[in-house]
Amino acid sequence: MQLLEGEREEILACVGEILKDTAPKRENLIPVLQKVQARLGYLPALAMEKIAEGIHVAAADVYGLATFYNQFRLNPPGKHQVKVCMGTACYMVGGGITLESFERRMNIKEGETSPDRLYSLERVACVGCCTMAPVVVVNDNVEGKVTPTRVDGIMLTFEDQNDESSHKKGQDQLKQEEDQQ
Amino acid sequence: MSETANPRKIYDHLYQEACAKADLKQNKAKVMVGTATCGVAAGARQIKSDFVREIEASGLSEAVDVIEVGCMGHCYAEPMAIIDKPGHPPVCYGKLDEGLVHRLVEDFLAGDDPSYEYAMAALERNDIFPTFEDFPRGVYEHKLILEQCGFIDARDIDSYIVREGYKALAEALDNQPESVLEEVKAANLRGRGGAGFPAGLKWEACIKQKSDEIYIICNADEGDPGAFMDRSILESDPHLVIEGMILCAYATGARNGYLYIRAEYPLAVTHVQEAINQAREKNLLGKSILGTSFDFDLEIFQGSGAFVCGEATALVNSMEGKMGMPESRPPRLAEKGYRGKPTVLNNVKTFAYVPLIVRRGADWFKGIGTPDSPGTAVFSLVGKVVNTGLVEVPMGTTLRQLVYDVGDGLPDGKAFKAVQIGGPSGGCLPESALDVPIDFDSLQDAGAIMGSGGLVVMSEDDCMVSVARYFLEFTQHESCGKCTFCRLGTKHMLDILTDITRGKGDENTLKLLEELAEDVRDGSLCNLGRTAPNPVLTTLKYFRDEYKAHIEEGRCPALVCRDLILYYIEPPKCSKLCNVCVGSCPTEAIFTRDDGLKEIDQEKCVKCDNCLKACPPEYNAIVKLSPPVLPQEKARKAK
């Protein structure tokens, strides 16, 4: 995934800051990765290289850890993040169908982020709300009993929000132009 | 150990303080809202703010406290709250919404009518309203480690101390460390992580190493999809686990301990961290605990989500910053564990039993459950069962009692098909095995394992091939890749199962699957690989007919496998005047024919089940057919 403008600097600053307070021990590698991901939302390749330098391990080892554990993501989260629960209870009542509906509507596969970074889609193993299956976590809010029709509803809300923000952007631009005149 | 000061005396002081704090609030009414993760998902935060708003509006803020508690285990009724008003027994209300909150505040808190018509149960015996013990579930349930979950404020150490929390520690510190070990050994406390190894022997093996440094790790890397009791205990009663770990440290002489908690459980991490901080403030953790010369401190390590890290050696590797791959044992962790030092590693539940055993004695503990598996078992009861939630029953309770009495049977009059115990490492047991008593050994004999305690009930609508495939997909994805049989064998098994769900296969397929399953079991180092074939082997053993129907007839008896079914609108039943199915279809596959009837374009249909749910019950015109042949095609073929 292409880095956005100014993202490179942000990554370097963030990694530098976190490494500054950490002893360069292998034991600290996972906590560092967790902290970086908490700040940036994901682990860009550049960040992993810098962490490898800071902790004195091979970059391949860092990449190995990042891909071994489910928690770490290598692509940036979308503006709208959707996580579909695939625990046993959700699977049995059609979690897979819900996941497919999102894939179809967002036009990406699970684990991907749309190129405009609006949407990202993940599958997670059990969020522990089995009684409301199938469960979807939308931007950290848990939604229960999500049928394909509800998927359409969720997507409509997203599209509405996108329209609003682009509308607002357009208005801001207009205002700026007016001010300039 | 207690030469410097009297820990009992210091504890008494803490206890009096906590009691005094509780006494201050004695005359106040309390509203306790369950805000563990499951409650929050059902909208508990909103309910809490509704309560606060309504109480303020009624001018009762001074007389009523709204507090957050953990999970009571009655997940089917979330969001829930308990109202404890002086002069009334505490009453529990479920399935709350804004209107009901308004009513409860107006009638019960402001007025004096407990609105029993909306109540689930009272929590103390009284002459007016039944308690949870009066329901079938309450008859079988015996809560030990879940006893306080949902009734105490997890974020306030005093609400734990006021119920004699940390008393076991104070008493133990007044005695020799050996007495804690002897008590745990005498109680025959078996590890609740799944394997059931006696905790006392594990501790003793560590002590025998006579090492200068011993570590204690609490395994809270609950990775089984469908089990959430560890999360619930840590969120609802973190001090119980912490006290258990301190007692273990005292018995073994460890000075440092770690809680390995999944990063996916942010609320549990927050609550445990707060609990650790509060315990330090009260000198229950840290240097010279309760005035004695005993030092011990705890830290949280956040696990990053790998199922294999539930395996002890893999967990330790992961804490050392490596990939979570298991090592061959021996040496066992008790000999060479974290940082190469002897390490005690126990599950959350195992530690939670320790304070209770120390306080009430080994004989009390052995009086519950069966002789070989004393104590209770905690299950997360999910799937096709009416009363889902966390349940704690004595060992020796049968599966039938658990499903039909505690869980109140299956919803919508569906027929029982199987129960899956122990998650991806466990097995599926049929109706005929329902009278198996739940304990470590009986379950193993039946082909399942106790495992992490996930218990999924399946009805006639669930396809066993698809379920076996689901679990294998999970273990295949979570296999760390170290052993060839686990890495490639599970992949190959998964491919075969996927083929079967598509109706592909021949007479040799099932034989090959069985052979592979045995090879994976024998050729893997750790329990992830060794138990991965269990779901496949047990379903093959008990539900072979279903596998055969898929392969030989291209038919899925439960109408689940999507390559083997199609959706069809029965013309005689379809009402021409209703358009519900057309609107419900996400792919616009349903259209209106010239004669007004609806039909499904099979090319466009993604088999999402939406139309079937949407079709009004008075018509019930949409059916699933397997094998996937339309009636008109069938008729043509017959000609």
Boltz contact constraints between the chains, C-beta under 6 A:
constraints:
  - contact:
      token1: [A, 26]
      token2: [B, 321]
      max_distance: 6.0
  - contact:
      token1: [A, 27]
      token2: [B, 320]
      max_distance: 6.0
  - contact:
      token1: [A, 27]
      token2: [B, 321]
      max_distance: 6.0
  - contact:
      token1: [A, 29]
      token2: [B, 321]
      max_distance: 6.0
  - contact:
      token1: [A, 30]
      token2: [B, 304]
      max_distance: 6.0
  - contact:
      token1: [A, 30]
      token2: [B, 321]
      max_distance: 6.0
  - contact:
      token1: [A, 68]
      token2: [B, 323]
      max_distance: 6.0
  - contact:
      token1: [A, 69]
      token2: [B, 304]
      max_distance: 6.0
  - contact:
      token1: [A, 69]
      token2: [B, 305]
      max_distance: 6.0
  - contact:
      token1: [A, 69]
      token2: [B, 306]
      max_distance: 6.0
  - contact:
      token1: [A, 70]
      token2: [B, 305]
      max_distance: 6.0
  - contact:
      token1: [A, 71]
      token2: [B, 263]
      max_distance: 6.0
  - contact:
      token1: [A, 71]
      token2: [B, 304]
      max_distance: 6.0
  - contact:
      token1: [A, 71]
      token2: [B, 305]
      max_distance: 6.0
  - contact:
      token1: [A, 87]
      token2: [B, 225]
      max_distance: 6.0
  - contact:
      token1: [A, 87]
      token2: [B, 226]
      max_distance: 6.0
  - contact:
      token1: [A, 88]
      token2: [B, 225]
      max_distance: 6.0
  - contact:
      token1: [A, 88]
      token2: [B, 226]
      max_distance: 6.0
  - contact:
      token1: [A, 88]
      token2: [B, 456]
      max_distance: 6.0
  - contact:
      token1: [A, 89]
      token2: [B, 226]
      max_distance: 6.0
  - contact:
      token1: [A, 89]
      token2: [B, 382]
      max_distance: 6.0
  - contact:
      token1: [A, 89]
      token2: [B, 383]
      max_distance: 6.0
  - contact:
      token1: [A, 91]
      token2: [B, 470]
      max_distance: 6.0
  - contact:
      token1: [A, 92]
      token2: [B, 462]
      max_distance: 6.0
  - contact:
      token1: [A, 97]
      token2: [B, 608]
      max_distance: 6.0
  - contact:
      token1: [A, 125]
      token2: [B, 225]
      max_distance: 6.0
  - contact:
      token1: [A, 126]
      token2: [B, 225]
      max_distance: 6.0
  - contact:
      token1: [A, 126]
      token2: [B, 226]
      max_distance: 6.0
  - contact:
      token1: [A, 128]
      token2: [B, 37]
      max_distance: 6.0
  - contact:
      token1: [A, 128]
      token2: [B, 228]
      max_distance: 6.0
  - contact:
      token1: [A, 128]
      token2: [B, 231]
      max_distance: 6.0
  - contact:
      token1: [A, 129]
      token2: [B, 38]
      max_distance: 6.0
  - contact:
      token1: [A, 129]
      token2: [B, 41]
      max_distance: 6.0
  - contact:
      token1: [A, 130]
      token2: [B, 382]
      max_distance: 6.0
  - contact:
      token1: [A, 131]
      token2: [B, 75]
      max_distance: 6.0
  - contact:
      token1: [A, 131]
      token2: [B, 76]
      max_distance: 6.0
  - contact:
      token1: [A, 131]
      token2: [B, 388]
      max_distance: 6.0
  - contact:
      token1: [A, 142]
      token2: [B, 41]
      max_distance: 6.0
  - contact:
      token1: [A, 148]
      token2: [B, 586]
      max_distance: 6.0
  - contact:
      token1: [A, 148]
      token2: [B, 608]
      max_distance: 6.0
  - contact:
      token1: [A, 148]
      token2: [B, 610]
      max_distance: 6.0
  - contact:
      token1: [A, 149]
      token2: [B, 584]
      max_distance: 6.0
  - contact:
      token1: [A, 149]
      token2: [B, 610]
      max_distance: 6.0
